[in-house]
Amino acid sequence: MTTLEKLKELKNILRNITTPIYLAGHVNPDHDSIGSCLAMGRLLEKMGKEVYVLLESKNQDLLEVHDNSHLVINNVDNITSPYTLVALDLNETSRLGVYESLYSSADFTINIDHHQGNFTNADFVISDSSVSSTCEIIYNLICKFGREYIDQPIASTLYAGILTDTSGFSRRISSTTMQIAQWLINKGINYENIIRNTISKRSLYELQALAYLVSQIKLEDKLHYLVIDKSLPQLSELTHLQITKSISEELRKIDSIDTFVIFILESDHIVGKVMSNLTKNANVIAELFGGGGHKGEAGFIVQHTDYLKLVNEIKQYMKGN
């Protein structure tokens, strides 16, 4: 069944849902994750559904470039069955973080994603790695109901998600992606403001951190890697999104780098970001540690802080492949 056929089926499923609907993205959300949740949430609200977007309070600074934040809740103590849970922009339930237990207890589950592979076992799955972003899938879903549902706030949210997940329309785009972006711009969105506040703006602290990090890049057996210890004063104020989106995008521009891994050291775990420009698939490396993503970029989380063990495992993989 094609994605468009599945979207048609999902349209009928959503129309018939009578329970409250909770939308959740992945841990350490980006604009595609929160954008797809908010855009779909606003669609469901317009349909008369009881709908909520789950977002931890520590991540709510993302909302400053998105409307429809009235849908967001972070207190889940009063959620009772029956309910439906929609997981967006993730391909395995562990990526839901604190909301994974809600997924396991839901009466009906839906998963919408654009990463390679799918391990969610949702009751209904739309997984299409050929599209730019989950926001692109949500755009197509809304169009099944009618493009008149896309008001300016929804258009802005969708544009922000597509823009950032393609690194400013530089990766994983198609002519369809660009046509969608054109249509969203024609809705009158302030695209210049969205660009500035998502991919262009840098704080002085961020640039100083970038200068320091460039000096810390290590090279071992064709593997470039970087360890980010957030206990250091020059790195302590960096957000996860600043590291995985803006700073990592600058680092991947270095022309001598093929495979590059960032290890973000937290108190009891490591968040990994894998980027590949040429010969290796980033998602395959991330899958070594239970993660996933795309050929050009992927991520993982491991529940220990021994990054040297991870470096050795990656080097062994690269030697054999």
Contacts in CASP RR format, 6 or more apart in sequence:
PFRMAT RR
TARGET T0000
AUTHOR 0000-0000-0000
METHOD contacts of the structure
MODEL  1
MTTLEKLKELKNILRNITTPIYLAGHVNPDHDSIGSCLAMGRLLEKMGKE
VYVLLESKNQDLLEVHDNSHLVINNVDNITSPYTLVALDLNETSRLGVYE
SLYSSADFTINIDHHQGNFTNADFVISDSSVSSTCEIIYNLICKFGREYI
DQPIASTLYAGILTDTSGFSRRISSTTMQIAQWLINKGINYENIIRNTIS
KRSLYELQALAYLVSQIKLEDKLHYLVIDKSLPQLSELTHLQITKSISEE
LRKIDSIDTFVIFILESDHIVGKVMSNLTKNANVIAELFGGGGHKGEAGF
IVQHTDYLKLVNEIKQYMKGN
1 9 0 8 1.000
3 126 0 8 1.000
3 128 0 8 1.000
3 131 0 8 1.000
3 137 0 8 1.000
3 140 0 8 1.000
4 140 0 8 1.000
6 126 0 8 1.000
7 126 0 8 1.000
7 137 0 8 1.000
7 140 0 8 1.000
7 141 0 8 1.000
7 144 0 8 1.000
8 144 0 8 1.000
9 124 0 8 1.000
10 110 0 8 1.000
10 124 0 8 1.000
10 126 0 8 1.000
10 141 0 8 1.000
10 144 0 8 1.000
11 141 0 8 1.000
11 144 0 8 1.000
11 145 0 8 1.000
13 110 0 8 1.000
13 124 0 8 1.000
14 44 0 8 1.000
14 47 0 8 1.000
14 49 0 8 1.000
15 47 0 8 1.000
17 49 0 8 1.000
17 84 0 8 1.000
17 108 0 8 1.000
19 50 0 8 1.000
19 82 0 8 1.000
19 83 0 8 1.000
19 84 0 8 1.000
19 107 0 8 1.000
19 108 0 8 1.000
20 50 0 8 1.000
20 51 0 8 1.000
20 52 0 8 1.000
20 79 0 8 1.000
20 83 0 8 1.000
20 84 0 8 1.000
21 41 0 8 1.000
21 44 0 8 1.000
21 49 0 8 1.000
21 50 0 8 1.000
21 51 0 8 1.000
21 52 0 8 1.000
21 83 0 8 1.000
21 84 0 8 1.000
21 85 0 8 1.000
21 86 0 8 1.000
22 51 0 8 1.000
22 52 0 8 1.000
22 53 0 8 1.000
22 54 0 8 1.000
22 79 0 8 1.000
22 83 0 8 1.000
22 84 0 8 1.000
22 85 0 8 1.000
22 86 0 8 1.000
22 102 0 8 1.000
22 106 0 8 1.000
23 37 0 8 1.000
23 40 0 8 1.000
23 41 0 8 1.000
23 51 0 8 1.000
23 52 0 8 1.000
23 53 0 8 1.000
23 54 0 8 1.000
23 85 0 8 1.000
23 86 0 8 1.000
23 88 0 8 1.000
24 37 0 8 1.000
24 53 0 8 1.000
24 54 0 8 1.000
24 85 0 8 1.000
24 86 0 8 1.000
24 87 0 8 1.000
24 88 0 8 1.000
24 96 0 8 1.000
24 99 0 8 1.000
24 102 0 8 1.000
24 103 0 8 1.000
25 33 0 8 1.000
25 34 0 8 1.000
25 36 0 8 1.000
25 37 0 8 1.000
25 54 0 8 1.000
25 87 0 8 1.000
25 88 0 8 1.000
25 89 0 8 1.000
25 90 0 8 1.000
25 95 0 8 1.000
25 96 0 8 1.000
25 99 0 8 1.000
26 33 0 8 1.000
26 89 0 8 1.000
26 90 0 8 1.000
26 95 0 8 1.000
26 96 0 8 1.000
26 97 0 8 1.000
27 95 0 8 1.000
27 96 0 8 1.000
27 97 0 8 1.000
27 98 0 8 1.000
27 301 0 8 1.000
28 59 0 8 1.000
28 240 0 8 1.000
28 241 0 8 1.000
28 244 0 8 1.000
28 271 0 8 1.000
29 55 0 8 1.000
29 59 0 8 1.000
29 62 0 8 1.000
29 89 0 8 1.000
30 62 0 8 1.000
30 89 0 8 1.000
30 161 0 8 1.000
30 164 0 8 1.000
30 165 0 8 1.000
30 241 0 8 1.000
30 244 0 8 1.000
30 245 0 8 1.000
31 62 0 8 1.000
31 65 0 8 1.000
31 66 0 8 1.000
31 160 0 8 1.000
31 161 0 8 1.000
31 163 0 8 1.000
31 164 0 8 1.000
31 165 0 8 1.000
31 198 0 8 1.000
32 89 0 8 1.000
32 133 0 8 1.000
32 134 0 8 1.000
32 135 0 8 1.000
32 161 0 8 1.000
32 162 0 8 1.000
32 164 0 8 1.000
32 165 0 8 1.000
33 88 0 8 1.000
33 89 0 8 1.000
33 90 0 8 1.000
33 134 0 8 1.000
34 53 0 8 1.000
34 55 0 8 1.000
34 59 0 8 1.000
34 62 0 8 1.000
34 63 0 8 1.000
34 66 0 8 1.000
35 66 0 8 1.000
35 135 0 8 1.000
35 138 0 8 1.000
35 157 0 8 1.000
35 158 0 8 1.000
35 160 0 8 1.000
35 161 0 8 1.000
36 88 0 8 1.000
36 89 0 8 1.000
36 112 0 8 1.000
36 133 0 8 1.000
36 134 0 8 1.000
36 135 0 8 1.000
36 137 0 8 1.000
36 138 0 8 1.000
36 161 0 8 1.000
37 53 0 8 1.000
37 54 0 8 1.000
37 55 0 8 1.000
37 88 0 8 1.000
38 53 0 8 1.000
38 66 0 8 1.000
38 67 0 8 1.000
38 68 0 8 1.000
38 69 0 8 1.000
38 71 0 8 1.000
38 72 0 8 1.000
38 157 0 8 1.000
39 68 0 8 1.000
39 135 0 8 1.000
39 138 0 8 1.000
39 139 0 8 1.000
39 142 0 8 1.000
39 154 0 8 1.000
39 157 0 8 1.000
39 158 0 8 1.000
40 86 0 8 1.000
40 88 0 8 1.000
40 112 0 8 1.000
40 138 0 8 1.000
40 141 0 8 1.000
40 142 0 8 1.000
41 51 0 8 1.000
41 53 0 8 1.000
41 68 0 8 1.000
41 71 0 8 1.000
42 68 0 8 1.000
42 71 0 8 1.000
42 151 0 8 1.000
42 153 0 8 1.000
42 154 0 8 1.000
42 157 0 8 1.000
43 138 0 8 1.000
43 141 0 8 1.000
43 142 0 8 1.000
43 145 0 8 1.000
43 149 0 8 1.000
43 154 0 8 1.000
44 51 0 8 1.000
45 51 0 8 1.000
45 71 0 8 1.000
46 149 0 8 1.000
47 145 0 8 1.000
51 71 0 8 1.000
52 71 0 8 1.000
52 72 0 8 1.000
52 73 0 8 1.000
53 71 0 8 1.000
53 72 0 8 1.000
53 73 0 8 1.000
54 72 0 8 1.000
54 73 0 8 1.000
54 74 0 8 1.000
54 76 0 8 1.000
54 99 0 8 1.000
54 102 0 8 1.000
55 62 0 8 1.000
55 63 0 8 1.000
55 72 0 8 1.000
55 73 0 8 1.000
55 74 0 8 1.000
56 74 0 8 1.000
56 98 0 8 1.000
57 74 0 8 1.000
60 69 0 8 1.000
60 72 0 8 1.000
60 74 0 8 1.000
61 239 0 8 1.000
62 241 0 8 1.000
63 69 0 8 1.000
63 72 0 8 1.000
64 197 0 8 1.000
65 156 0 8 1.000
65 160 0 8 1.000
65 193 0 8 1.000
65 194 0 8 1.000
65 197 0 8 1.000
65 198 0 8 1.000
66 153 0 8 1.000
66 156 0 8 1.000
66 157 0 8 1.000
66 160 0 8 1.000
67 153 0 8 1.000
67 156 0 8 1.000
67 157 0 8 1.000
68 153 0 8 1.000
68 154 0 8 1.000
68 157 0 8 1.000
76 99 0 8 1.000
76 102 0 8 1.000
79 102 0 8 1.000
81 105 0 8 1.000
81 106 0 8 1.000
81 107 0 8 1.000
82 107 0 8 1.000
83 106 0 8 1.000
83 107 0 8 1.000
84 106 0 8 1.000
84 107 0 8 1.000
84 108 0 8 1.000
84 109 0 8 1.000
84 110 0 8 1.000
85 99 0 8 1.000
85 102 0 8 1.000
85 103 0 8 1.000
85 106 0 8 1.000
85 108 0 8 1.000
85 109 0 8 1.000
85 110 0 8 1.000
86 109 0 8 1.000
86 110 0 8 1.000
86 111 0 8 1.000
86 112 0 8 1.000
87 93 0 8 1.000
87 96 0 8 1.000
87 103 0 8 1.000
87 109 0 8 1.000
87 110 0 8 1.000
87 111 0 8 1.000
87 112 0 8 1.000
87 113 0 8 1.000
87 120 0 8 1.000
87 122 0 8 1.000
88 111 0 8 1.000
88 112 0 8 1.000
88 113 0 8 1.000
88 134 0 8 1.000
88 138 0 8 1.000
89 112 0 8 1.000
89 113 0 8 1.000
89 114 0 8 1.000
89 115 0 8 1.000
89 133 0 8 1.000
89 134 0 8 1.000
90 96 0 8 1.000
90 111 0 8 1.000
90 113 0 8 1.000
90 115 0 8 1.000
90 120 0 8 1.000
91 111 0 8 1.000
91 113 0 8 1.000
91 115 0 8 1.000
91 116 0 8 1.000
91 117 0 8 1.000
91 118 0 8 1.000
91 119 0 8 1.000
91 120 0 8 1.000
91 127 0 8 1.000
91 292 0 8 1.000
91 293 0 8 1.000
92 118 0 8 1.000
92 119 0 8 1.000
92 120 0 8 1.000
92 290 0 8 1.000
92 291 0 8 1.000
92 292 0 8 1.000
93 100 0 8 1.000
93 103 0 8 1.000
93 104 0 8 1.000
93 119 0 8 1.000
93 120 0 8 1.000
93 121 0 8 1.000
94 100 0 8 1.000
94 301 0 8 1.000
96 102 0 8 1.000
96 103 0 8 1.000
103 109 0 8 1.000
108 123 0 8 1.000
108 124 0 8 1.000
109 120 0 8 1.000
109 122 0 8 1.000
109 123 0 8 1.000
109 124 0 8 1.000
110 122 0 8 1.000
110 123 0 8 1.000
110 124 0 8 1.000
110 125 0 8 1.000
111 118 0 8 1.000
111 120 0 8 1.000
111 122 0 8 1.000
111 124 0 8 1.000
111 125 0 8 1.000
111 126 0 8 1.000
111 127 0 8 1.000
112 125 0 8 1.000
112 126 0 8 1.000
112 127 0 8 1.000
112 134 0 8 1.000
112 137 0 8 1.000
112 138 0 8 1.000
112 141 0 8 1.000
113 120 0 8 1.000
113 125 0 8 1.000
113 126 0 8 1.000
113 127 0 8 1.000
113 128 0 8 1.000
113 134 0 8 1.000
114 127 0 8 1.000
114 128 0 8 1.000
114 129 0 8 1.000
114 131 0 8 1.000
114 132 0 8 1.000
114 133 0 8 1.000
114 134 0 8 1.000
114 136 0 8 1.000
114 137 0 8 1.000
115 127 0 8 1.000
115 129 0 8 1.000
115 283 0 8 1.000
115 292 0 8 1.000
115 293 0 8 1.000
115 294 0 8 1.000
116 129 0 8 1.000
116 283 0 8 1.000
116 292 0 8 1.000
116 293 0 8 1.000
116 294 0 8 1.000
116 295 0 8 1.000
117 127 0 8 1.000
117 129 0 8 1.000
117 292 0 8 1.000
118 125 0 8 1.000
118 127 0 8 1.000
126 137 0 8 1.000
128 137 0 8 1.000
129 294 0 8 1.000
130 174 0 8 1.000
131 137 0 8 1.000
131 172 0 8 1.000
131 174 0 8 1.000
131 177 0 8 1.000
132 162 0 8 1.000
132 165 0 8 1.000
132 166 0 8 1.000
132 172 0 8 1.000
132 173 0 8 1.000
132 174 0 8 1.000
132 177 0 8 1.000
133 161 0 8 1.000
133 162 0 8 1.000
133 165 0 8 1.000
133 166 0 8 1.000
133 172 0 8 1.000
134 165 0 8 1.000
135 157 0 8 1.000
135 158 0 8 1.000
135 160 0 8 1.000
135 161 0 8 1.000
135 162 0 8 1.000
135 165 0 8 1.000
136 158 0 8 1.000
136 162 0 8 1.000
136 176 0 8 1.000
136 177 0 8 1.000
136 180 0 8 1.000
138 158 0 8 1.000
139 150 0 8 1.000
139 158 0 8 1.000
139 162 0 8 1.000
139 180 0 8 1.000
139 184 0 8 1.000
142 149 0 8 1.000
142 150 0 8 1.000
142 154 0 8 1.000
143 150 0 8 1.000
147 183 0 8 1.000
150 158 0 8 1.000
150 184 0 8 1.000
150 187 0 8 1.000
151 187 0 8 1.000
152 187 0 8 1.000
152 188 0 8 1.000
152 189 0 8 1.000
155 184 0 8 1.000
155 187 0 8 1.000
155 188 0 8 1.000
155 189 0 8 1.000
156 184 0 8 1.000
156 189 0 8 1.000
156 190 0 8 1.000
156 194 0 8 1.000
158 180 0 8 1.000
158 184 0 8 1.000
159 181 0 8 1.000
159 184 0 8 1.000
159 185 0 8 1.000
159 189 0 8 1.000
159 191 0 8 1.000
159 194 0 8 1.000
160 194 0 8 1.000
160 198 0 8 1.000
162 169 0 8 1.000
162 177 0 8 1.000
162 180 0 8 1.000
162 181 0 8 1.000
162 184 0 8 1.000
163 169 0 8 1.000
163 181 0 8 1.000
163 194 0 8 1.000
163 195 0 8 1.000
163 198 0 8 1.000
163 199 0 8 1.000
164 198 0 8 1.000
164 199 0 8 1.000
164 245 0 8 1.000
165 172 0 8 1.000
166 172 0 8 1.000
166 173 0 8 1.000
166 177 0 8 1.000
167 199 0 8 1.000
167 249 0 8 1.000
168 195 0 8 1.000
168 199 0 8 1.000
169 177 0 8 1.000
169 178 0 8 1.000
169 181 0 8 1.000
171 296 0 8 1.000
172 294 0 8 1.000
184 191 0 8 1.000
185 191 0 8 1.000
199 245 0 8 1.000
199 246 0 8 1.000
199 249 0 8 1.000
202 246 0 8 1.000
205 237 0 8 1.000
205 238 0 8 1.000
206 238 0 8 1.000
206 242 0 8 1.000
206 246 0 8 1.000
206 247 0 8 1.000
208 234 0 8 1.000
209 234 0 8 1.000
209 235 0 8 1.000
209 238 0 8 1.000
209 247 0 8 1.000
210 247 0 8 1.000
210 250 0 8 1.000
210 251 0 8 1.000
212 234 0 8 1.000
212 235 0 8 1.000
213 226 0 8 1.000
213 228 0 8 1.000
213 235 0 8 1.000
213 247 0 8 1.000
213 251 0 8 1.000
214 251 0 8 1.000
216 226 0 8 1.000
216 227 0 8 1.000
217 224 0 8 1.000
217 225 0 8 1.000
217 226 0 8 1.000
217 251 0 8 1.000
217 254 0 8 1.000
218 224 0 8 1.000
218 225 0 8 1.000
218 226 0 8 1.000
218 227 0 8 1.000
220 311 0 8 1.000
220 315 0 8 1.000
221 315 0 8 1.000
221 318 0 8 1.000
221 319 0 8 1.000
222 258 0 8 1.000
222 259 0 8 1.000
222 318 0 8 1.000
223 259 0 8 1.000
223 261 0 8 1.000
223 311 0 8 1.000
223 314 0 8 1.000
223 315 0 8 1.000
223 318 0 8 1.000
224 257 0 8 1.000
224 258 0 8 1.000
224 259 0 8 1.000
224 260 0 8 1.000
224 261 0 8 1.000
225 260 0 8 1.000
225 261 0 8 1.000
225 262 0 8 1.000
225 263 0 8 1.000
225 311 0 8 1.000
225 314 0 8 1.000
226 251 0 8 1.000
226 260 0 8 1.000
226 261 0 8 1.000
226 262 0 8 1.000
226 263 0 8 1.000
227 263 0 8 1.000
227 265 0 8 1.000
227 307 0 8 1.000
228 235 0 8 1.000
228 238 0 8 1.000
228 243 0 8 1.000
228 262 0 8 1.000
228 263 0 8 1.000
228 264 0 8 1.000
228 265 0 8 1.000
229 235 0 8 1.000
229 265 0 8 1.000
230 236 0 8 1.000
230 238 0 8 1.000
230 264 0 8 1.000
230 265 0 8 1.000
230 266 0 8 1.000
231 265 0 8 1.000
238 247 0 8 1.000
240 264 0 8 1.000
240 271 0 8 1.000
243 262 0 8 1.000
243 264 0 8 1.000
243 273 0 8 1.000
244 262 0 8 1.000
244 271 0 8 1.000
244 273 0 8 1.000
248 262 0 8 1.000
248 273 0 8 1.000
248 275 0 8 1.000
248 297 0 8 1.000
251 257 0 8 1.000
251 260 0 8 1.000
251 262 0 8 1.000
251 275 0 8 1.000
252 260 0 8 1.000
252 275 0 8 1.000
252 277 0 8 1.000
257 277 0 8 1.000
258 276 0 8 1.000
258 277 0 8 1.000
258 278 0 8 1.000
258 279 0 8 1.000
258 280 0 8 1.000
259 274 0 8 1.000
259 275 0 8 1.000
259 276 0 8 1.000
259 277 0 8 1.000
259 279 0 8 1.000
259 280 0 8 1.000
259 282 0 8 1.000
259 285 0 8 1.000
259 318 0 8 1.000
260 274 0 8 1.000
260 275 0 8 1.000
260 276 0 8 1.000
261 272 0 8 1.000
261 273 0 8 1.000
261 274 0 8 1.000
261 275 0 8 1.000
261 285 0 8 1.000
261 310 0 8 1.000
261 311 0 8 1.000
261 314 0 8 1.000
262 272 0 8 1.000
262 273 0 8 1.000
262 275 0 8 1.000
263 270 0 8 1.000
263 271 0 8 1.000
263 272 0 8 1.000
263 307 0 8 1.000
263 310 0 8 1.000
264 270 0 8 1.000
264 271 0 8 1.000
264 272 0 8 1.000
264 273 0 8 1.000
265 305 0 8 1.000
265 307 0 8 1.000
266 305 0 8 1.000
268 303 0 8 1.000
268 304 0 8 1.000
268 305 0 8 1.000
269 301 0 8 1.000
269 302 0 8 1.000
269 303 0 8 1.000
269 304 0 8 1.000
269 305 0 8 1.000
270 301 0 8 1.000
270 302 0 8 1.000
270 304 0 8 1.000
270 305 0 8 1.000
270 307 0 8 1.000
270 310 0 8 1.000
271 299 0 8 1.000
271 300 0 8 1.000
271 301 0 8 1.000
272 286 0 8 1.000
272 289 0 8 1.000
272 299 0 8 1.000
272 300 0 8 1.000
272 301 0 8 1.000
272 302 0 8 1.000
273 297 0 8 1.000
273 298 0 8 1.000
273 299 0 8 1.000
274 282 0 8 1.000
274 283 0 8 1.000
274 285 0 8 1.000
274 286 0 8 1.000
274 297 0 8 1.000
274 298 0 8 1.000
274 299 0 8 1.000
274 300 0 8 1.000
275 282 0 8 1.000
275 296 0 8 1.000
275 297 0 8 1.000
276 282 0 8 1.000
276 285 0 8 1.000
276 295 0 8 1.000
276 296 0 8 1.000
276 297 0 8 1.000
277 296 0 8 1.000
280 318 0 8 1.000
280 321 0 8 1.000
281 295 0 8 1.000
281 296 0 8 1.000
282 293 0 8 1.000
282 294 0 8 1.000
282 295 0 8 1.000
282 296 0 8 1.000
282 297 0 8 1.000
282 298 0 8 1.000
282 299 0 8 1.000
283 292 0 8 1.000
283 293 0 8 1.000
283 294 0 8 1.000
283 295 0 8 1.000
283 296 0 8 1.000
283 298 0 8 1.000
284 317 0 8 1.000
284 321 0 8 1.000
285 298 0 8 1.000
285 314 0 8 1.000
285 317 0 8 1.000
286 292 0 8 1.000
286 293 0 8 1.000
286 298 0 8 1.000
286 299 0 8 1.000
286 300 0 8 1.000
287 298 0 8 1.000
287 300 0 8 1.000
288 300 0 8 1.000
288 313 0 8 1.000
288 314 0 8 1.000
288 317 0 8 1.000
289 300 0 8 1.000
289 301 0 8 1.000
289 302 0 8 1.000
289 310 0 8 1.000
289 313 0 8 1.000
290 300 0 8 1.000
291 298 0 8 1.000
291 299 0 8 1.000
291 300 0 8 1.000
291 301 0 8 1.000
292 298 0 8 1.000
292 299 0 8 1.000
292 300 0 8 1.000
293 299 0 8 1.000
302 310 0 8 1.000
END
